């Protein structure tokens, strides 16, 4: 199992940038619940929100 995790971490380090998000206490739970209702992970939910806002602001699509 450690090999799988190491591979995943290596792939992410080589192919992804990380952004840490800090929210007020309780907001995480609210976001998780909204994501669940939408059938998404919290990560997917936040990414979709960012993509929508980015397109509204710039008129362009962004792949996250």
PyMOL Python script that loads the backbone (N, CA, C, O; Angstrom):
from pymol import cmd

cmd.read_pdbstr("""\
ATOM      1  N   UNK A   1       0.814  -1.195   0.000  1.00  0.00           N
ATOM      2  CA  UNK A   1       0.000   0.000   0.000  1.00  0.00           C
ATOM      3  C   UNK A   1       0.863   1.267   0.000  1.00  0.00           C
ATOM      4  O   UNK A   1       0.508   2.258  -0.638  1.00  0.00           O
ATOM      5  N   UNK A   2       1.979   1.236   0.704  1.00  0.00           N
ATOM      6  CA  UNK A   2       2.852   2.407   0.745  1.00  0.00           C
ATOM      7  C   UNK A   2       3.338   2.778  -0.645  1.00  0.00           C
ATOM      8  O   UNK A   2       3.497   3.960  -0.949  1.00  0.00           O
ATOM      9  N   UNK A   3       3.577   1.785  -1.493  1.00  0.00           N
ATOM     10  CA  UNK A   3       4.027   2.057  -2.851  1.00  0.00           C
ATOM     11  C   UNK A   3       3.003   2.848  -3.637  1.00  0.00           C
ATOM     12  O   UNK A   3       3.366   3.736  -4.408  1.00  0.00           O
ATOM     13  N   UNK A   4       1.733   2.541  -3.456  1.00  0.00           N
ATOM     14  CA  UNK A   4       0.653   3.241  -4.142  1.00  0.00           C
ATOM     15  C   UNK A   4       0.600   4.704  -3.684  1.00  0.00           C
ATOM     16  O   UNK A   4       0.454   5.612  -4.503  1.00  0.00           O
ATOM     17  N   UNK A   5       0.716   4.919  -2.395  1.00  0.00           N
ATOM     18  CA  UNK A   5       0.694   6.275  -1.847  1.00  0.00           C
ATOM     19  C   UNK A   5       1.902   7.067  -2.315  1.00  0.00           C
ATOM     20  O   UNK A   5       1.779   8.240  -2.665  1.00  0.00           O
ATOM     21  N   UNK A   6       3.057   6.440  -2.324  1.00  0.00           N
ATOM     22  CA  UNK A   6       4.273   7.109  -2.790  1.00  0.00           C
ATOM     23  C   UNK A   6       4.136   7.510  -4.256  1.00  0.00           C
ATOM     24  O   UNK A   6       4.527   8.612  -4.639  1.00  0.00           O
ATOM     25  N   UNK A   7       3.579   6.614  -5.076  1.00  0.00           N
ATOM     26  CA  UNK A   7       3.375   6.915  -6.494  1.00  0.00           C
ATOM     27  C   UNK A   7       2.425   8.103  -6.647  1.00  0.00           C
ATOM     28  O   UNK A   7       2.696   9.019  -7.424  1.00  0.00           O
ATOM     29  N   UNK A   8       1.326   8.089  -5.917  1.00  0.00           N
ATOM     30  CA  UNK A   8       0.329   9.160  -5.983  1.00  0.00           C
ATOM     31  C   UNK A   8       0.953  10.490  -5.574  1.00  0.00           C
ATOM     32  O   UNK A   8       0.755  11.502  -6.247  1.00  0.00           O
ATOM     33  N   UNK A   9       1.703  10.492  -4.480  1.00  0.00           N
ATOM     34  CA  UNK A   9       2.353  11.721  -4.010  1.00  0.00           C
ATOM     35  C   UNK A   9       3.369  12.238  -5.014  1.00  0.00           C
ATOM     36  O   UNK A   9       3.461  13.445  -5.240  1.00  0.00           O
ATOM     37  N   UNK A  10       4.128  11.342  -5.613  1.00  0.00           N
ATOM     38  CA  UNK A  10       5.123  11.731  -6.621  1.00  0.00           C
ATOM     39  C   UNK A  10       4.438  12.326  -7.838  1.00  0.00           C
ATOM     40  O   UNK A  10       4.859  13.364  -8.349  1.00  0.00           O
ATOM     41  N   UNK A  11       3.374  11.664  -8.307  1.00  0.00           N
ATOM     42  CA  UNK A  11       2.639  12.148  -9.476  1.00  0.00           C
ATOM     43  C   UNK A  11       2.067  13.538  -9.200  1.00  0.00           C
ATOM     44  O   UNK A  11       2.171  14.433 -10.038  1.00  0.00           O
ATOM     45  N   UNK A  12       1.467  13.716  -8.031  1.00  0.00           N
ATOM     46  CA  UNK A  12       0.886  15.015  -7.696  1.00  0.00           C
ATOM     47  C   UNK A  12       1.954  16.098  -7.603  1.00  0.00           C
ATOM     48  O   UNK A  12       1.736  17.221  -8.058  1.00  0.00           O
ATOM     49  N   UNK A  13       3.090  15.779  -7.026  1.00  0.00           N
ATOM     50  CA  UNK A  13       4.178  16.757  -6.911  1.00  0.00           C
ATOM     51  C   UNK A  13       4.673  17.195  -8.285  1.00  0.00           C
ATOM     52  O   UNK A  13       5.047  18.353  -8.472  1.00  0.00           O
ATOM     53  N   UNK A  14       4.676  16.275  -9.243  1.00  0.00           N
ATOM     54  CA  UNK A  14       5.171  16.574 -10.583  1.00  0.00           C
ATOM     55  C   UNK A  14       4.126  17.244 -11.466  1.00  0.00           C
ATOM     56  O   UNK A  14       4.485  17.951 -12.407  1.00  0.00           O
ATOM     57  N   UNK A  15       2.844  17.038 -11.185  1.00  0.00           N
ATOM     58  CA  UNK A  15       1.800  17.464 -12.106  1.00  0.00           C
ATOM     59  C   UNK A  15       0.784  18.458 -11.547  1.00  0.00           C
ATOM     60  O   UNK A  15      -0.066  18.951 -12.288  1.00  0.00           O
ATOM     61  N   UNK A  16       0.860  18.755 -10.275  1.00  0.00           N
ATOM     62  CA  UNK A  16      -0.158  19.600  -9.661  1.00  0.00           C
ATOM     63  C   UNK A  16       0.467  20.689  -8.794  1.00  0.00           C
ATOM     64  O   UNK A  16       1.537  20.508  -8.213  1.00  0.00           O
ATOM     65  N   UNK A  17      -0.224  21.817  -8.723  1.00  0.00           N
ATOM     66  CA  UNK A  17       0.091  22.857  -7.747  1.00  0.00           C
ATOM     67  C   UNK A  17      -0.931  22.732  -6.630  1.00  0.00           C
ATOM     68  O   UNK A  17      -2.074  22.342  -6.868  1.00  0.00           O
ATOM     69  N   UNK A  18      -0.526  23.058  -5.424  1.00  0.00           N
ATOM     70  CA  UNK A  18      -1.447  22.995  -4.286  1.00  0.00           C
ATOM     71  C   UNK A  18      -1.779  24.415  -3.843  1.00  0.00           C
ATOM     72  O   UNK A  18      -0.929  25.306  -3.849  1.00  0.00           O
ATOM     73  N   UNK A  19      -3.034  24.600  -3.460  1.00  0.00           N
ATOM     74  CA  UNK A  19      -3.492  25.855  -2.868  1.00  0.00           C
ATOM     75  C   UNK A  19      -4.184  25.481  -1.568  1.00  0.00           C
ATOM     76  O   UNK A  19      -5.156  24.725  -1.574  1.00  0.00           O
ATOM     77  N   UNK A  20      -3.694  25.999  -0.465  1.00  0.00           N
ATOM     78  CA  UNK A  20      -4.346  25.748   0.823  1.00  0.00           C
ATOM     79  C   UNK A  20      -5.449  26.772   1.018  1.00  0.00           C
ATOM     80  O   UNK A  20      -5.260  27.959   0.751  1.00  0.00           O
ATOM     81  N   UNK A  21      -6.586  26.318   1.477  1.00  0.00           N
ATOM     82  CA  UNK A  21      -7.745  27.177   1.677  1.00  0.00           C
ATOM     83  C   UNK A  21      -8.124  27.158   3.151  1.00  0.00           C
ATOM     84  O   UNK A  21      -8.320  26.094   3.737  1.00  0.00           O
ATOM     85  N   UNK A  22      -8.224  28.324   3.736  1.00  0.00           N
ATOM     86  CA  UNK A  22      -8.624  28.445   5.130  1.00  0.00           C
ATOM     87  C   UNK A  22     -10.004  29.092   5.169  1.00  0.00           C
ATOM     88  O   UNK A  22     -10.230  30.129   4.547  1.00  0.00           O
ATOM     89  N   UNK A  23     -10.925  28.468   5.907  1.00  0.00           N
ATOM     90  CA  UNK A  23     -12.286  28.990   6.033  1.00  0.00           C
ATOM     91  C   UNK A  23     -12.659  29.075   7.513  1.00  0.00           C
ATOM     92  O   UNK A  23     -12.006  28.469   8.363  1.00  0.00           O
ATOM     93  N   UNK A  24     -13.704  29.823   7.807  1.00  0.00           N
ATOM     94  CA  UNK A  24     -14.156  29.969   9.194  1.00  0.00           C
ATOM     95  C   UNK A  24     -14.670  28.637   9.715  1.00  0.00           C
ATOM     96  O   UNK A  24     -15.126  27.788   8.950  1.00  0.00           O
ATOM     97  N   UNK A  25     -14.589  28.467  11.021  1.00  0.00           N
ATOM     98  CA  UNK A  25     -15.095  27.259  11.671  1.00  0.00           C
ATOM     99  C   UNK A  25     -16.542  27.033  11.246  1.00  0.00           C
ATOM    100  O   UNK A  25     -17.352  27.959  11.249  1.00  0.00           O
ATOM    101  N   UNK A  26     -16.851  25.813  10.888  1.00  0.00           N
ATOM    102  CA  UNK A  26     -18.199  25.446  10.495  1.00  0.00           C
ATOM    103  C   UNK A  26     -18.436  25.519   8.998  1.00  0.00           C
ATOM    104  O   UNK A  26     -19.311  24.829   8.474  1.00  0.00           O
ATOM    105  N   UNK A  27     -17.661  26.353   8.298  1.00  0.00           N
ATOM    106  CA  UNK A  27     -17.844  26.492   6.854  1.00  0.00           C
ATOM    107  C   UNK A  27     -17.464  25.209   6.125  1.00  0.00           C
ATOM    108  O   UNK A  27     -18.094  24.855   5.129  1.00  0.00           O
ATOM    109  N   UNK A  28     -16.456  24.520   6.604  1.00  0.00           N
ATOM    110  CA  UNK A  28     -16.033  23.267   5.961  1.00  0.00           C
ATOM    111  C   UNK A  28     -17.182  22.265   5.973  1.00  0.00           C
ATOM    112  O   UNK A  28     -17.457  21.619   4.962  1.00  0.00           O
ATOM    113  N   UNK A  29     -17.843  22.137   7.103  1.00  0.00           N
ATOM    114  CA  UNK A  29     -18.965  21.209   7.223  1.00  0.00           C
ATOM    115  C   UNK A  29     -20.085  21.596   6.257  1.00  0.00           C
ATOM    116  O   UNK A  29     -20.675  20.731   5.609  1.00  0.00           O
ATOM    117  N   UNK A  30     -20.374  22.882   6.162  1.00  0.00           N
ATOM    118  CA  UNK A  30     -21.415  23.354   5.241  1.00  0.00           C
ATOM    119  C   UNK A  30     -21.055  23.046   3.799  1.00  0.00           C
ATOM    120  O   UNK A  30     -21.907  22.624   3.018  1.00  0.00           O
ATOM    121  N   UNK A  31     -19.781  23.258   3.443  1.00  0.00           N
ATOM    122  CA  UNK A  31     -19.327  22.962   2.086  1.00  0.00           C
ATOM    123  C   UNK A  31     -19.394  21.465   1.792  1.00  0.00           C
ATOM    124  O   UNK A  31     -19.787  21.059   0.699  1.00  0.00           O
ATOM    125  N   UNK A  32     -19.007  20.646   2.773  1.00  0.00           N
ATOM    126  CA  UNK A  32     -19.066  19.195   2.589  1.00  0.00           C
ATOM    127  C   UNK A  32     -20.502  18.740   2.354  1.00  0.00           C
ATOM    128  O   UNK A  32     -20.752  17.884   1.505  1.00  0.00           O
ATOM    129  N   UNK A  33     -21.432  19.299   3.092  1.00  0.00           N
ATOM    130  CA  UNK A  33     -22.836  18.935   2.936  1.00  0.00           C
ATOM    131  C   UNK A  33     -23.371  19.354   1.573  1.00  0.00           C
ATOM    132  O   UNK A  33     -24.079  18.588   0.921  1.00  0.00           O
ATOM    133  N   UNK A  34     -23.035  20.569   1.139  1.00  0.00           N
ATOM    134  CA  UNK A  34     -23.467  21.049  -0.174  1.00  0.00           C
ATOM    135  C   UNK A  34     -22.863  20.198  -1.284  1.00  0.00           C
ATOM    136  O   UNK A  34     -23.537  19.879  -2.264  1.00  0.00           O
ATOM    137  N   UNK A  35     -21.599  19.832  -1.132  1.00  0.00           N
ATOM    138  CA  UNK A  35     -20.933  18.984  -2.125  1.00  0.00           C
ATOM    139  C   UNK A  35     -21.606  17.621  -2.197  1.00  0.00           C
ATOM    140  O   UNK A  35     -21.828  17.090  -3.285  1.00  0.00           O
ATOM    141  N   UNK A  36     -21.925  17.063  -1.052  1.00  0.00           N
ATOM    142  CA  UNK A  36     -22.566  15.748  -1.005  1.00  0.00           C
ATOM    143  C   UNK A  36     -23.915  15.782  -1.715  1.00  0.00           C
ATOM    144  O   UNK A  36     -24.239  14.870  -2.475  1.00  0.00           O
ATOM    145  N   UNK A  37     -24.704  16.830  -1.472  1.00  0.00           N
ATOM    146  CA  UNK A  37     -26.002  16.979  -2.131  1.00  0.00           C
ATOM    147  C   UNK A  37     -25.815  17.056  -3.648  1.00  0.00           C
ATOM    148  O   UNK A  37     -26.641  16.549  -4.406  1.00  0.00           O
ATOM    149  N   UNK A  38     -24.732  17.689  -4.082  1.00  0.00           N
ATOM    150  CA  UNK A  38     -24.438  17.821  -5.512  1.00  0.00           C
ATOM    151  C   UNK A  38     -23.780  16.571  -6.093  1.00  0.00           C
ATOM    152  O   UNK A  38     -23.540  16.487  -7.297  1.00  0.00           O
ATOM    153  N   UNK A  39     -23.491  15.597  -5.219  1.00  0.00           N
ATOM    154  CA  UNK A  39     -22.843  14.373  -5.683  1.00  0.00           C
ATOM    155  C   UNK A  39     -21.373  14.554  -6.001  1.00  0.00           C
ATOM    156  O   UNK A  39     -20.822  13.845  -6.843  1.00  0.00           O
ATOM    157  N   UNK A  40     -20.740  15.500  -5.330  1.00  0.00           N
ATOM    158  CA  UNK A  40     -19.333  15.804  -5.584  1.00  0.00           C
ATOM    159  C   UNK A  40     -18.521  15.678  -4.300  1.00  0.00           C
ATOM    160  O   UNK A  40     -19.062  15.671  -3.194  1.00  0.00           O
ATOM    161  N   UNK A  41     -17.213  15.580  -4.482  1.00  0.00           N
ATOM    162  CA  UNK A  41     -16.302  15.709  -3.347  1.00  0.00           C
ATOM    163  C   UNK A  41     -16.199  17.199  -3.036  1.00  0.00           C
ATOM    164  O   UNK A  41     -16.570  18.034  -3.862  1.00  0.00           O
ATOM    165  N   UNK A  42     -15.706  17.530  -1.869  1.00  0.00           N
ATOM    166  CA  UNK A  42     -15.525  18.947  -1.531  1.00  0.00           C
ATOM    167  C   UNK A  42     -14.499  19.582  -2.476  1.00  0.00           C
ATOM    168  O   UNK A  42     -14.637  20.747  -2.847  1.00  0.00           O
ATOM    169  N   UNK A  43     -13.483  18.829  -2.859  1.00  0.00           N
ATOM    170  CA  UNK A  43     -12.480  19.331  -3.795  1.00  0.00           C
ATOM    171  C   UNK A  43     -13.130  19.653  -5.144  1.00  0.00           C
ATOM    172  O   UNK A  43     -12.896  20.720  -5.711  1.00  0.00           O
ATOM    173  N   UNK A  44     -13.944  18.728  -5.651  1.00  0.00           N
ATOM    174  CA  UNK A  44     -14.634  18.953  -6.918  1.00  0.00           C
ATOM    175  C   UNK A  44     -15.600  20.117  -6.838  1.00  0.00           C
ATOM    176  O   UNK A  44     -15.714  20.903  -7.779  1.00  0.00           O
ATOM    177  N   UNK A  45     -16.296  20.231  -5.719  1.00  0.00           N
ATOM    178  CA  UNK A  45     -17.255  21.311  -5.507  1.00  0.00           C
ATOM    179  C   UNK A  45     -16.556  22.673  -5.568  1.00  0.00           C
ATOM    180  O   UNK A  45     -17.028  23.597  -6.229  1.00  0.00           O
ATOM    181  N   UNK A  46     -15.424  22.777  -4.868  1.00  0.00           N
ATOM    182  CA  UNK A  46     -14.672  24.032  -4.849  1.00  0.00           C
ATOM    183  C   UNK A  46     -14.084  24.324  -6.227  1.00  0.00           C
ATOM    184  O   UNK A  46     -14.112  25.469  -6.679  1.00  0.00           O
ATOM    185  N   UNK A  47     -13.554  23.304  -6.900  1.00  0.00           N
ATOM    186  CA  UNK A  47     -13.005  23.498  -8.245  1.00  0.00           C
ATOM    187  C   UNK A  47     -14.076  24.012  -9.207  1.00  0.00           C
ATOM    188  O   UNK A  47     -13.819  24.927  -9.989  1.00  0.00           O
ATOM    189  N   UNK A  48     -15.276  23.426  -9.150  1.00  0.00           N
ATOM    190  CA  UNK A  48     -16.361  23.874 -10.027  1.00  0.00           C
ATOM    191  C   UNK A  48     -16.743  25.321  -9.744  1.00  0.00           C
ATOM    192  O   UNK A  48     -17.021  26.083 -10.669  1.00  0.00           O
ATOM    193  N   UNK A  49     -16.757  25.700  -8.469  1.00  0.00           N
ATOM    194  CA  UNK A  49     -17.065  27.081  -8.104  1.00  0.00           C
ATOM    195  C   UNK A  49     -16.000  28.034  -8.655  1.00  0.00           C
ATOM    196  O   UNK A  49     -16.326  29.102  -9.172  1.00  0.00           O
ATOM    197  N   UNK A  50     -14.742  27.649  -8.544  1.00  0.00           N
ATOM    198  CA  UNK A  50     -13.651  28.477  -9.059  1.00  0.00           C
ATOM    199  C   UNK A  50     -13.735  28.596 -10.575  1.00  0.00           C
ATOM    200  O   UNK A  50     -13.557  29.682 -11.127  1.00  0.00           O
ATOM    201  N   UNK A  51     -14.007  27.477 -11.250  1.00  0.00           N
ATOM    202  CA  UNK A  51     -14.123  27.510 -12.713  1.00  0.00           C
ATOM    203  C   UNK A  51     -15.250  28.434 -13.157  1.00  0.00           C
ATOM    204  O   UNK A  51     -15.088  29.195 -14.111  1.00  0.00           O
ATOM    205  N   UNK A  52     -16.386  28.373 -12.475  1.00  0.00           N
ATOM    206  CA  UNK A  52     -17.519  29.244 -12.821  1.00  0.00           C
ATOM    207  C   UNK A  52     -17.158  30.712 -12.635  1.00  0.00           C
ATOM    208  O   UNK A  52     -17.444  31.545 -13.495  1.00  0.00           O
ATOM    209  N   UNK A  53     -16.537  31.016 -11.521  1.00  0.00           N
ATOM    210  CA  UNK A  53     -16.164  32.406 -11.237  1.00  0.00           C
ATOM    211  C   UNK A  53     -15.102  32.903 -12.225  1.00  0.00           C
ATOM    212  O   UNK A  53     -15.173  34.032 -12.710  1.00  0.00           O
ATOM    213  N   UNK A  54     -14.127  32.053 -12.511  1.00  0.00           N
ATOM    214  CA  UNK A  54     -13.058  32.429 -13.437  1.00  0.00           C
ATOM    215  C   UNK A  54     -13.631  32.751 -14.816  1.00  0.00           C
ATOM    216  O   UNK A  54     -13.244  33.736 -15.444  1.00  0.00           O
ATOM    217  N   UNK A  55     -14.557  31.909 -15.280  1.00  0.00           N
ATOM    218  CA  UNK A  55     -15.169  32.137 -16.594  1.00  0.00           C
ATOM    219  C   UNK A  55     -15.989  33.421 -16.580  1.00  0.00           C
ATOM    220  O   UNK A  55     -15.955  34.185 -17.545  1.00  0.00           O
ATOM    221  N   UNK A  56     -16.721  33.668 -15.507  1.00  0.00           N
ATOM    222  CA  UNK A  56     -17.505  34.897 -15.399  1.00  0.00           C
ATOM    223  C   UNK A  56     -16.602  36.130 -15.403  1.00  0.00           C
ATOM    224  O   UNK A  56     -16.952  37.153 -15.993  1.00  0.00           O
ATOM    225  N   UNK A  57     -15.458  36.039 -14.758  1.00  0.00           N
ATOM    226  CA  UNK A  57     -14.547  37.178 -14.650  1.00  0.00           C
ATOM    227  C   UNK A  57     -13.715  37.406 -15.905  1.00  0.00           C
ATOM    228  O   UNK A  57     -13.443  38.548 -16.273  1.00  0.00           O
ATOM    229  N   UNK A  58     -13.306  36.312 -16.566  1.00  0.00           N
ATOM    230  CA  UNK A  58     -12.369  36.438 -17.684  1.00  0.00           C
ATOM    231  C   UNK A  58     -12.967  36.097 -19.034  1.00  0.00           C
ATOM    232  O   UNK A  58     -12.427  36.486 -20.070  1.00  0.00           O
ATOM    233  N   UNK A  59     -14.083  35.371 -19.033  1.00  0.00           N
ATOM    234  CA  UNK A  59     -14.672  34.900 -20.288  1.00  0.00           C
ATOM    235  C   UNK A  59     -13.954  33.673 -20.830  1.00  0.00           C
ATOM    236  O   UNK A  59     -14.270  33.207 -21.924  1.00  0.00           O
ATOM    237  N   UNK A  60     -13.002  33.150 -20.086  1.00  0.00           N
ATOM    238  CA  UNK A  60     -12.212  32.000 -20.520  1.00  0.00           C
ATOM    239  C   UNK A  60     -12.431  30.817 -19.599  1.00  0.00           C
ATOM    240  O   UNK A  60     -12.783  30.974 -18.429  1.00  0.00           O
ATOM    241  N   UNK A  61     -12.217  29.625 -20.148  1.00  0.00           N
ATOM    242  CA  UNK A  61     -12.258  28.388 -19.372  1.00  0.00           C
ATOM    243  C   UNK A  61     -10.903  28.169 -18.712  1.00  0.00           C
ATOM    244  O   UNK A  61      -9.875  28.598 -19.237  1.00  0.00           O
ATOM    245  N   UNK A  62     -10.903  27.502 -17.564  1.00  0.00           N
ATOM    246  CA  UNK A  62      -9.647  27.116 -16.924  1.00  0.00           C
ATOM    247  C   UNK A  62      -9.764  25.657 -16.497  1.00  0.00           C
ATOM    248  O   UNK A  62     -10.776  25.246 -15.930  1.00  0.00           O
ATOM    249  N   UNK A  63      -8.736  24.893 -16.770  1.00  0.00           N
ATOM    250  CA  UNK A  63      -8.714  23.500 -16.357  1.00  0.00           C
ATOM    251  C   UNK A  63      -8.014  23.405 -15.004  1.00  0.00           C
ATOM    252  O   UNK A  63      -6.885  23.866 -14.838  1.00  0.00           O
ATOM    253  N   UNK A  64      -8.702  22.805 -14.053  1.00  0.00           N
ATOM    254  CA  UNK A  64      -8.121  22.680 -12.709  1.00  0.00           C
ATOM    255  C   UNK A  64      -7.866  21.244 -12.360  1.00  0.00           C
ATOM    256  O   UNK A  64      -7.380  20.951 -11.268  1.00  0.00           O
TER     257      UNK A  64
END
""", "prot")
cmd.dss("prot")
cmd.show_as("cartoon", "prot")
cmd.util.cbc("prot")
cmd.orient("prot")
